[in-house]
Amino acid sequence: MTMFHFLNCAILTFGPHAVYYSATPLSEYDTLGTSVKTAVVYLVTALVKLVCLATFLKVSECDIFDPSQELLKALIGFIDVAGLYFALTQLTHRNISQNHKFQAV
């Protein structure tokens, strides 16, 4: 049952991306390498973001709105933006158009 659940989740996670890749001109321009590099950048940014959230945010016992903590959460959220910027500007192995690079990322 656990293996079935894992396979179901994996197909639901990666299936739409595989269909999109094969249905668009991305497969003709051989952008699989860019897509894989972008996935690695995303995993690294997610790991850095989780470590920053666990390290710098404090857990309060009561539900009081703390503006400094909310600002810190927003600033940590910009790690995703930095990862996306890095992926769009640095991860091209060929001369592909901006549209196809954006779709691959």
N, C-alpha and C positions, 0 to 999 in steps of 0.2 A: 504494500500500500504506500509506503514511504517513497519507493522508487517511482511509482506511478505519479505521485504528487510532484516529485522533482521534475520528471519529464514533462508534465503538464505545465508547470511554471516555466521551465526552460523554453518550451515551444511558444508559450504566450509572451515571453520576454523577447526572444530573438527571432521568432517567425515573421512578424510584421516588417522588421528591418531587412530580413533576407528577401522578402517579397518586394519591398520597395527598391532594394538594390538591383534586383534582376529585372524589374519592370521599367526602370528609368534608364537613361543613357549612361549611368554611372558604370555599369559593367563593361560598356564599350570603351570607356576611357581608362580602364584598369585602375580604379581608385580604391581598390581593396586595401592596399598598403596604407593609404591615408586614413581610411576608416579604422583600421586596426590601431594605428598610432594614436588616433583621436580617442579610441576606447581606453588605451593605456593612460593617456593624459587625464581622462575623466576619472579613472580609478585612483590615480595619484592625487588629484585635487579633492576627491571625495575623502580619501584617507587623511589628507592634511586638514580638511575642514572638520572632520570628526575629532581629530586630535586637538585642534584648537578649541572646539566647542567643549570637549571634556576637560581641557586644561584651564581655560580662562573664565568659564562661566561658573557661577556658584549656584548651588541648589538651595532654594529658600523653602522653608517649611510652610509658610503661609503664602497665599496668592496675592502678593502685593506687587503692583506695577512699579518696576524699577527702570527709569529711563536709561541709566548707564548700561544696564545689562541688555536692554533692547537695542541700544546703539551698537554695542559690541556684537550682538547677533547679526545685525545688518552689515557691519563691517566684515565679519567672517563670511557672510554670504557672498561678498564680492570676490572671494577666492574662485568661485565658479566662473565669474566674468573674466578673471585673469587667465584661467585655464582655457576658456573659449577663445580669448584673444590670442593666446599663444598658439593654439591649434590652428586658427585661421591664418596667422601670419607666418608661422615657422614650419609647418608640417606639409610641405609640398615637395614631392620628389620629381615632379615633371611639370611641364608647362600646361596646366589645365586652366580652364576659364574660371573666373571668380564664382560663377553660378554653380559649376560642378564641384568646386572646392567647398562651397558653402553646403551643398547637399551632402557631400561626403562627411563633413564634420557634423 
